[in-house]
Amino acid sequence: MLIVFSAVVLMLTFVITRKRFIGCIGWILFGIVWLLKVPGYISFVDYFNTTLMILACVFFVVLGLTILKSNNINVFTDVTAFSALSALLYFPFAINPWLKGNLINMVTDQTIALGNLLGFKLQKLAYNMIVLNDKRVEIILACTGIESMALFAGATLGIRADFSRKVKAFLISVPIIYILNLFRNVFVVAAYGNEWFGENSFYIAHHVICKILATIALILISLAVFKILPELADLIYSLKDEIVEVWKHDRKDRN
C-alpha cells in the first residue's frame, strides 16, 4: 500500500512541479507496483497477465529513465497526468478490502443474473463464488474488469480535449468494458460447469478464448476512442517517438 501511495503522489507532484527526478522515481515505483502483482497471477496459472505485468514494469521503468534524458517534458507530464488519474481510480479497489469486496460481490450478483437470464442455472455460494453443476468459480478483482475500466477512464477523462468528446469516449469504453466483462464471466462459468471443452474447460475458456477475445475487444474500443479523441492517439504516438529518439541518441553517444 505504501509503494502505491508513494508512486501516485510522486507522479502527481511531477505533473505540478515538472521536476524530472521526481517523475523518474514515480514511474519506477509505479512499475514495481505492477511487478508485485506477478505472484498473484502466477498462482492462478495466468501467464498472459503475468507477461503483461512484467512488460508493463519494464516499460514504466524505461519511461521513468527517459524523463531524465528527454528535452520534451510536456509529453511526459501529460501522460503522467492521465496515468495518475487511472491509478487513483484503480488502486483504492486493490488496497481497500471493503471497496474490493463490494465490487466483487456486485459483479458476482450481476454475473449470476445475466447467466440465469441466458438460461444457465448459476448459483451464488459466497460473495465471490459462483457454482454450476457442482463446479465452483471464484470471482477475484481481475474478474471485475476494474483495471481496464480505470485505464480507459483515466485516459479519456484526463486528456486535454473538449469535455463533450471526453464524455463520449468514456461512455463507449468504460460501460462497454463492464458489460463485456459480465458476458466473459458467464462464458467461463458456463464452459467450466458444463465441461464444454472437456477436463480443461476452465483453462481453455478463461486463459485462451477469453484472453484472445478480450484483446480484440480492447483493440477495437481503443480505435473507437482514438477516433473520438485524436489528441489521445497523438499523445501516445508522441510518447513512443520521444522514447525511441532519446534512447537512439543515447546509444549513438555511447558509441
C-alpha positions as CSV (number, residue, x, y, z in Angstrom):
1,M,0.0,0.0,0.0
2,L,2.8,2.4,0.8
3,I,4.6,1.9,-2.5
4,V,1.3,2.5,-4.4
5,F,0.6,5.7,-2.4
6,S,4.2,6.9,-2.9
7,A,4.1,6.2,-6.7
8,V,0.9,8.1,-7.2
9,V,1.9,11.1,-5.0
10,L,5.2,11.4,-6.9
11,M,3.5,11.2,-10.2
12,L,1.1,13.9,-9.3
13,T,3.9,16.0,-7.8
14,F,5.8,15.6,-11.1
15,V,2.8,16.9,-13.1
16,I,2.7,20.0,-10.8
17,T,6.4,20.7,-10.4
18,R,7.7,19.2,-13.6
19,K,10.8,18.0,-11.7
20,R,12.4,15.3,-13.7
21,F,13.9,13.3,-10.9
22,I,10.5,13.1,-9.1
23,G,8.9,11.9,-12.3
24,C,11.5,9.3,-12.8
25,I,11.2,7.9,-9.3
26,G,7.4,8.0,-9.5
27,W,7.3,5.9,-12.7
28,I,9.9,3.4,-11.5
29,L,7.9,2.9,-8.3
30,F,4.7,2.6,-10.5
31,G,6.5,-0.2,-12.5
32,I,7.4,-2.0,-9.3
33,V,3.7,-1.9,-8.2
34,W,2.7,-3.9,-11.3
35,L,5.6,-6.3,-10.9
36,L,4.4,-7.1,-7.4
37,K,1.2,-8.4,-9.0
38,V,3.0,-11.2,-10.8
39,P,3.0,-13.8,-8.0
40,G,-0.8,-13.4,-7.8
41,Y,-1.3,-14.1,-11.5
42,I,1.2,-17.0,-11.4
43,S,-0.8,-18.6,-8.5
44,F,-3.8,-18.6,-10.9
45,V,-1.7,-20.0,-13.7
46,D,-2.4,-16.8,-15.7
47,Y,0.7,-16.5,-17.7
48,F,-0.8,-14.0,-20.1
49,N,-1.3,-11.4,-17.4
50,T,1.9,-12.4,-15.8
51,T,3.7,-11.5,-19.0
52,L,1.7,-8.2,-19.3
53,M,2.7,-7.2,-15.8
54,I,6.4,-7.8,-16.4
55,L,6.3,-5.9,-19.7
56,A,4.4,-3.1,-18.0
57,C,7.1,-2.9,-15.3
58,V,9.9,-2.7,-17.9
59,F,8.0,-0.1,-19.9
60,F,7.3,2.1,-16.9
61,V,10.9,1.9,-15.7
62,V,12.2,2.9,-19.2
63,L,9.6,5.7,-19.3
64,G,10.9,7.0,-15.9
65,L,14.5,6.9,-17.1
66,T,13.6,8.6,-20.3
67,I,12.2,11.6,-18.4
68,L,15.7,12.3,-17.1
69,K,17.1,12.4,-20.6
70,S,14.3,14.0,-22.7
71,N,14.1,17.6,-23.6
72,N,10.3,17.4,-24.3
73,I,8.9,17.4,-20.7
74,N,5.4,18.2,-21.8
75,V,4.6,14.8,-23.3
76,F,5.6,13.1,-20.1
77,T,3.6,15.4,-17.8
78,D,0.5,14.9,-20.0
79,V,0.9,11.1,-20.0
80,T,1.7,11.1,-16.3
81,A,-1.5,13.2,-15.6
82,F,-3.9,10.7,-17.0
83,S,-1.9,7.7,-15.8
84,A,-2.1,9.0,-12.2
85,L,-5.8,9.5,-12.6
86,S,-6.2,5.9,-13.8
87,A,-4.2,4.8,-10.7
88,L,-6.3,6.8,-8.4
89,L,-9.4,5.1,-9.8
90,Y,-8.0,1.6,-9.7
91,F,-5.8,1.2,-6.6
92,P,-8.5,2.1,-4.0
93,F,-10.3,-1.1,-5.0
94,A,-7.0,-3.0,-5.0
95,I,-5.9,-2.0,-1.5
96,N,-9.2,-1.4,0.4
97,P,-10.9,-4.6,1.4
98,W,-14.3,-3.0,1.7
99,L,-14.3,-1.5,-1.7
100,K,-12.8,-4.6,-3.2
101,G,-15.3,-6.9,-1.5
102,N,-18.3,-4.8,-2.5
103,L,-17.2,-4.6,-6.2
104,I,-16.6,-8.3,-6.4
105,N,-19.9,-9.0,-4.7
106,M,-21.7,-6.7,-7.2
107,V,-20.0,-8.3,-10.2
108,T,-20.8,-11.8,-8.8
109,D,-24.5,-10.9,-8.4
110,Q,-24.7,-9.4,-11.9
111,T,-22.9,-12.3,-13.5
112,I,-25.4,-14.7,-11.9
113,A,-28.3,-12.6,-13.0
114,L,-27.0,-12.4,-16.6
115,G,-26.2,-16.1,-16.6
116,N,-29.7,-17.1,-15.4
117,L,-31.2,-14.7,-18.0
118,L,-29.3,-16.6,-20.7
119,G,-30.6,-19.9,-19.4
120,F,-27.7,-21.1,-17.2
121,K,-28.7,-22.1,-13.7
122,L,-25.9,-20.3,-11.8
123,Q,-26.0,-20.1,-8.0
124,K,-24.2,-17.9,-5.5
125,L,-22.2,-19.8,-3.0
126,A,-20.4,-16.8,-1.4
127,Y,-19.9,-13.2,-2.1
128,N,-17.2,-14.2,-4.6
129,M,-18.2,-17.7,-5.6
130,I,-20.4,-19.0,-8.3
131,V,-21.4,-22.6,-8.7
132,L,-22.8,-24.5,-11.7
133,N,-23.2,-28.3,-11.7
134,D,-21.0,-28.5,-8.6
135,K,-18.2,-26.7,-10.3
136,R,-17.1,-23.6,-8.4
137,V,-15.6,-20.4,-10.0
138,E,-14.1,-17.7,-7.8
139,I,-14.6,-14.1,-8.8
140,I,-11.4,-12.1,-8.0
141,L,-10.7,-8.4,-8.5
142,A,-9.3,-9.0,-12.0
143,C,-12.7,-10.6,-13.0
144,T,-14.4,-7.2,-12.4
145,G,-12.7,-5.5,-15.3
146,I,-11.6,-2.7,-13.0
147,E,-8.1,-2.5,-14.4
148,S,-9.2,-1.9,-18.0
149,M,-12.0,0.4,-16.9
150,A,-9.7,2.5,-14.8
151,L,-7.2,2.8,-17.6
152,F,-9.8,4.0,-20.1
153,A,-11.5,6.3,-17.6
154,G,-8.2,8.0,-16.8
155,A,-7.2,8.2,-20.5
156,T,-10.5,9.6,-21.7
157,L,-11.2,12.0,-18.8
158,G,-7.6,13.0,-18.2
159,I,-6.6,14.0,-21.7
160,R,-6.7,17.6,-22.8
161,A,-9.8,17.8,-25.1
162,D,-13.3,19.1,-25.3
163,F,-15.4,17.8,-22.4
164,S,-18.2,16.6,-24.5
165,R,-15.9,14.4,-26.6
166,K,-14.2,13.1,-23.4
167,V,-17.5,12.0,-22.0
168,K,-18.5,10.4,-25.3
169,A,-15.2,8.5,-25.4
170,F,-15.7,7.4,-21.7
171,L,-19.2,6.1,-22.5
172,I,-18.1,4.0,-25.4
173,S,-15.3,2.4,-23.5
174,V,-15.9,2.0,-19.7
175,P,-19.5,0.9,-19.7
176,I,-18.9,-1.4,-22.7
177,I,-15.9,-3.0,-21.0
178,Y,-18.0,-3.6,-17.9
179,I,-20.8,-5.3,-19.8
180,L,-18.5,-7.4,-22.0
181,N,-16.7,-8.5,-18.8
182,L,-20.0,-9.8,-17.4
183,F,-20.5,-11.9,-20.5
184,R,-17.0,-13.1,-20.2
185,N,-17.6,-14.3,-16.6
186,V,-20.8,-16.1,-17.7
187,F,-19.0,-17.8,-20.5
188,V,-16.2,-19.0,-18.2
189,V,-18.6,-20.3,-15.6
190,A,-20.9,-22.0,-18.2
191,A,-17.9,-23.5,-20.0
192,Y,-16.4,-24.9,-16.8
193,G,-19.7,-26.0,-15.2
194,N,-20.9,-27.8,-18.4
195,E,-17.4,-29.0,-19.4
196,W,-17.7,-27.6,-22.9
197,F,-14.0,-28.3,-23.6
198,G,-13.5,-31.4,-21.5
199,E,-11.5,-31.6,-18.3
200,N,-9.5,-28.4,-19.3
201,S,-12.6,-26.3,-19.8
202,F,-11.7,-23.6,-17.3
203,Y,-8.2,-23.2,-18.7
204,I,-9.3,-23.1,-22.3
205,A,-12.3,-20.8,-21.7
206,H,-10.5,-18.4,-19.3
207,H,-6.9,-18.4,-20.3
208,V,-7.2,-18.9,-24.1
209,I,-10.6,-18.0,-25.6
210,C,-11.4,-15.1,-23.3
211,K,-7.8,-13.7,-23.4
212,I,-8.0,-13.6,-27.2
213,L,-11.5,-12.1,-27.3
214,A,-10.6,-9.5,-24.6
215,T,-7.5,-8.4,-26.5
216,I,-9.5,-8.0,-29.7
217,A,-12.3,-6.1,-27.9
218,L,-9.8,-3.7,-26.2
219,I,-8.1,-3.0,-29.5
220,L,-11.5,-2.2,-31.2
221,I,-12.5,0.0,-28.2
222,S,-9.1,1.8,-28.3
223,L,-9.6,2.5,-32.0
224,A,-13.1,3.9,-31.4
225,V,-11.7,6.1,-28.5
226,F,-8.8,7.3,-30.7
227,K,-11.4,8.3,-33.4
228,I,-13.2,10.5,-30.9
229,L,-10.1,11.7,-29.1
230,P,-7.3,12.0,-31.7
231,E,-5.5,14.0,-29.0
232,L,-5.0,10.8,-27.1
233,A,-3.7,9.0,-30.1
234,D,-1.3,11.9,-30.9
235,L,-0.1,11.9,-27.3
236,I,0.7,8.1,-27.3
237,Y,2.5,8.4,-30.6
238,S,4.5,11.4,-29.4
239,L,5.5,9.4,-26.3
240,K,6.6,6.5,-28.4
241,D,8.6,8.8,-30.7
242,E,10.2,10.6,-27.8
243,I,11.3,7.3,-26.1
244,V,12.7,5.9,-29.3
245,E,14.5,9.2,-30.1
246,V,16.0,9.6,-26.7
247,W,17.4,6.1,-26.5
248,K,18.6,6.2,-30.1
249,H,20.7,9.3,-29.4
250,D,21.9,7.7,-26.1
251,R,23.1,4.7,-28.0
252,K,24.9,6.9,-30.6
253,D,26.6,8.9,-27.8
254,R,27.9,5.8,-26.2
255,N,29.3,4.5,-29.5
